[in-house]
Amino acid sequence: MSDDGTKAVSVIGFIGSVFSPWYAWSGRKDPANHCCINVATYGRGGRFTMTDRGRDALQTTPDRLQVGPSSMHWTGRELVIEIDEISSPPLISRLRGRITVTPHALTSVEMLLTPEGTHIWRPFAPSSDIKVELQAKGWQWSGHGYFDANFGTRALEQDFSFWTWGRYPTKEGATCIYDAVRRDGTTLDTAIAFDAQGEARIVKAPPRRRFKRSLWQVMRETRADAGVMPKQVLPMLDAPFYSRSAVQTQINGETVTGVHEALDLDRFASPLIKPMLAVRVPRRKGWPGA
């Protein structure tokens, strides 16, 4: 998010694009044949890009992920993201530029999201500086960000029915909230605090608190002290099954504002959703030139 709170950006590199209808229709048997670098910018003039590409577009090394014309490169000190994409309807345009993420510290922890380890969360840098340099008026800014990853061996909707996550900068570093309802009826209820050195510890957070639903009526909740109602302060991504926004809440006496997401996997599992997604997630099999 920008320092003034008016803009934000998210970039996700997928090998096996979990939200791609093309990957789902393929049977999810060949992750490398359904890869993408998803870029979304939020605020005035925001764009969304998510092109599902084939294995010819994928190149990887230990410190570099390239999918078609866009890439992520770890220099040893910072993550440099080079973007060259075309945004989805209704605002079709080219999105180019560079985003640099500089961690305050790197962690050495990961968390199992299911007892079997079919889904794993890896918070590489929960607290980072971000510099955005896009080729568009007003899209050169600095702010606060993070760098994490998820790994899985099964589809999200196989193991979860609902999922909510939040990452909130704090005076000491950052607090991440991971709450979910699993298909077996058990729940994930976890709050992790990271200090300035990247050290992690499980902390007790206040109870879940539901707040206003998204425009698509996706249920949203996060943690909040008694008597405090969380609220959206910057809309980001709103889909029939997914909400991402900047949310303000209060946790253990500290007022915090961070990125929050809610994912309704019952809705996502509906066959009606896949054709809708195909409009926003085009498929380009070949590379280069496609």
C-alpha positions in Angstrom: 0.0 0.0 0.0 1.1 3.6 -0.7 2.2 5.7 2.3 -0.8 8.0 1.8 -3.2 5.0 1.7 -4.8 5.9 -1.7 -3.1 3.2 -3.9 -2.1 -0.4 -3.6 -0.8 -3.2 -5.8 -0.7 -7.0 -5.6 1.5 -9.4 -7.6 1.1 -13.1 -7.5 3.2 -15.6 -9.4 1.4 -18.9 -10.1 2.7 -22.3 -11.3 -0.6 -24.1 -11.4 -2.9 -21.1 -11.4 -5.4 -22.0 -8.7 -8.0 -19.4 -9.8 -7.7 -20.2 -13.5 -10.8 -21.8 -15.1 -8.5 -23.3 -17.7 -6.4 -25.1 -15.1 -9.6 -26.4 -13.5 -11.0 -27.6 -16.8 -7.7 -29.3 -17.6 -8.0 -31.5 -14.5 -5.1 -29.7 -12.8 -2.7 -32.4 -14.0 0.0 -30.2 -15.4 0.7 -27.1 -13.3 3.6 -25.8 -15.5 1.1 -25.6 -18.4 -1.1 -23.1 -16.5 1.1 -20.4 -15.1 0.8 -16.6 -14.8 2.0 -13.5 -13.1 -1.1 -11.8 -11.8 -0.9 -8.1 -11.3 -3.6 -5.8 -9.9 -3.4 -2.1 -9.1 -5.9 -0.5 -6.8 -6.9 3.2 -6.6 -7.7 5.7 -9.4 -6.7 4.1 -12.8 -6.3 0.6 -11.3 -6.0 -2.4 -13.6 -6.3 -6.2 -13.4 -4.1 -8.6 -15.4 -4.2 -12.4 -15.2 -3.2 -14.3 -18.4 -3.1 -18.1 -18.1 0.0 -19.2 -20.1 1.4 -22.5 -21.3 4.6 -24.2 -20.3 6.5 -22.5 -23.2 6.1 -19.3 -21.3 7.6 -20.6 -18.1 11.3 -20.2 -17.1 12.6 -20.8 -13.6 16.0 -20.7 -11.8 16.7 -20.7 -8.1 16.3 -16.9 -8.0 14.1 -16.1 -10.9 10.5 -16.8 -12.1 9.6 -15.7 -15.6 6.2 -16.2 -17.2 6.0 -14.8 -20.7 7.0 -11.1 -20.7 6.9 -10.6 -16.9 9.3 -11.8 -14.2 10.3 -11.9 -10.5 14.0 -11.8 -9.6 15.5 -12.2 -6.1 18.8 -10.3 -5.9 19.8 -11.5 -2.5 18.5 -8.3 -0.9 15.3 -7.4 -2.7 12.6 -8.8 -5.0 12.5 -7.0 -8.4 9.3 -7.5 -10.4 9.3 -6.6 -14.1 5.8 -6.3 -15.5 4.6 -6.3 -19.1 1.0 -7.4 -19.3 -2.3 -6.5 -20.8 -5.2 -5.8 -18.5 -8.6 -7.6 -18.6 -11.9 -6.1 -19.7 -13.5 -3.6 -19.3 -10.3 -1.5 -19.0 -8.0 -3.1 -21.6 -4.6 -1.5 -21.7 -0.9 -2.4 -21.4 0.5 -2.4 -17.9 4.3 -2.0 -17.8 6.9 -1.1 -15.2 8.9 -2.3 -12.2 8.0 -3.0 -8.6 10.8 -3.5 -6.0 10.1 -5.2 -2.6 12.8 -4.7 0.0 12.3 -6.9 3.1 13.0 -5.4 6.6 14.0 -9.0 7.6 13.5 -12.6 6.3 11.8 -15.3 8.3 12.6 -18.9 8.5 9.1 -20.3 9.4 6.3 -21.9 7.6 2.8 -23.0 8.7 0.7 -26.1 7.8 -2.8 -25.0 7.0 -4.1 -28.6 7.1 -2.9 -31.4 9.4 -1.9 -33.4 6.4 0.3 -30.6 5.0 -1.6 -30.4 1.7 -1.4 -26.6 2.0 1.5 -24.6 3.5 2.0 -20.9 4.1 5.5 -19.5 3.9 5.8 -15.8 5.1 9.2 -14.8 3.6 9.0 -11.1 4.6 5.9 -10.0 6.5 7.2 -6.5 6.7 8.9 -4.8 3.7 9.3 -1.5 1.8 7.8 -1.3 -1.7 8.7 1.0 -4.6 6.3 1.1 -7.5 7.4 2.5 -10.9 4.7 1.9 -13.5 4.4 3.6 -16.9 1.2 5.4 -16.0 0.5 8.8 -14.6 0.4 8.8 -10.8 1.7 5.3 -10.5 5.1 6.1 -9.1 5.0 5.7 -5.3 6.5 4.1 -2.2 4.9 2.4 0.7 4.7 -0.7 2.9 4.4 -4.2 1.7 5.0 -7.9 2.3 6.3 -11.0 0.5 4.9 -14.5 1.2 4.0 -17.7 -0.6 1.5 -20.6 -0.5 2.1 -24.1 -1.7 -0.5 -26.9 -2.1 -0.9 -30.4 -3.5 -4.7 -30.3 -3.6 -7.2 -27.7 -4.8 -8.2 -25.1 -2.2 -11.9 -26.0 -2.5 -11.1 -29.7 -1.7 -9.8 -28.8 1.8 -11.6 -25.5 2.7 -15.0 -24.0 2.5 -14.1 -20.5 3.7 -10.8 -18.7 4.2 -9.9 -15.3 5.6 -6.5 -13.8 6.0 -5.2 -10.4 7.1 -1.7 -8.8 7.4 -1.5 -5.8 9.6 1.6 -3.6 10.1 2.2 -2.9 13.8 4.6 -0.8 15.9 6.8 -3.9 16.3 6.5 -5.4 12.8 3.4 -7.1 11.5 0.7 -9.4 12.7 -0.8 -12.0 10.3 -4.2 -13.5 10.9 -5.0 -16.9 9.2 -8.6 -18.2 9.9 -10.3 -20.9 7.9 -13.1 -23.5 8.0 -11.9 -26.8 6.7 -14.0 -29.3 4.8 -13.7 -31.8 7.7 -15.4 -29.3 10.0 -12.3 -28.2 11.9 -11.1 -24.6 11.9 -7.8 -22.8 11.6 -7.6 -19.9 14.1 -4.1 -18.5 14.1 -2.5 -15.1 14.8 1.3 -14.7 14.3 3.3 -11.6 15.3 6.6 -10.9 13.5 9.1 -8.5 15.0 11.5 -6.2 13.2 14.1 -9.0 12.9 11.6 -11.4 11.4 11.2 -13.6 14.5 7.7 -15.1 14.7 5.5 -16.1 17.6 2.0 -17.3 18.0 0.0 -14.7 19.8 -3.5 -14.5 21.3 -5.7 -12.3 19.3 -9.3 -11.1 20.0 -12.2 -13.2 18.6 -13.3 -13.1 15.0 -15.6 -10.2 14.2 -17.8 -10.1 11.1 -18.1 -6.8 9.3 -19.9 -5.4 6.2 -20.1 -7.9 3.3 -18.4 -7.1 0.0 -20.2 -5.8 -3.0 -20.7 -9.4 -4.2 -22.0 -10.2 -0.7 -19.0 -12.3 0.3 -19.0 -12.7 4.1 -16.0 -11.0 5.7 -14.5 -11.3 9.2 -11.2 -10.5 10.9 -10.1 -10.1 14.5 -11.1 -7.1 16.6 -11.1 -5.9 20.2 -14.4 -5.9 22.1 -16.6 -3.0 21.0 -14.6 -2.3 17.7 -16.1 -2.9 14.3 -13.6 -3.5 11.5 -14.1 -1.4 8.4 -13.0 -1.2 4.8 -10.8 1.8 4.1 -9.8 1.0 0.5 -11.6 -1.2 -1.9 -9.4 -3.5 -4.0 -10.6 -6.7 -5.6 -14.3 -7.7 -5.5 -15.4 -10.9 -7.2 -18.4 -13.3 -6.7 -16.2 -15.6 -4.5 -13.4 -13.3 -3.3 -12.8 -10.0 -1.6 -9.5 -8.1 -1.1 -9.5 -4.7 0.6 -7.6 -2.5 3.0 -9.3 -2.9 6.4 -8.9 -1.0 9.7 -9.3 -2.8 13.0 -8.0 -2.9 16.5 -6.0 -5.8 17.8 -4.9 -6.0 21.5 -5.3 -2.2 21.9 -3.5 -1.2 18.7 -5.4 0.3 15.8 -4.0 -1.2 12.6 -4.7 -1.0 8.8 -3.7 -3.8 6.5 -4.6 -6.0 3.5 -7.5 -8.4 4.2 -8.9 -11.1 2.0 -12.0 -13.4 2.2 -12.4 -16.4 0.0 -15.8 -18.3 -0.3 -14.7 -21.7 -1.7 -18.2 -23.0 -1.8 -19.0 -20.3 -4.3 -15.7 -20.8 -6.1 -16.5 -24.6 -6.5 -19.7 -23.7 -8.4 -19.5 -24.6 -12.2 -21.2 -21.3 -12.9 -18.1 -19.4 -11.7 -15.6 -20.8 -14.3 -17.2 -19.3 -17.4 -17.3 -15.9 -15.6 -13.7 -16.2 -14.7 -12.7 -17.0 -18.3 -13.7 -13.5 -19.3 -11.2 -12.0 -16.9 -8.5 -14.7 -17.2 -7.6 -15.2 -20.9 -5.6 -18.2 -22.1 -2.5 -17.8 -24.2 -0.9 -21.2 -24.9 2.3 -20.3 -26.7 5.2 -18.0 -26.2 6.8 -15.8 -27.6 4.4 -13.8 -29.7 1.1 -15.1 -28.1 
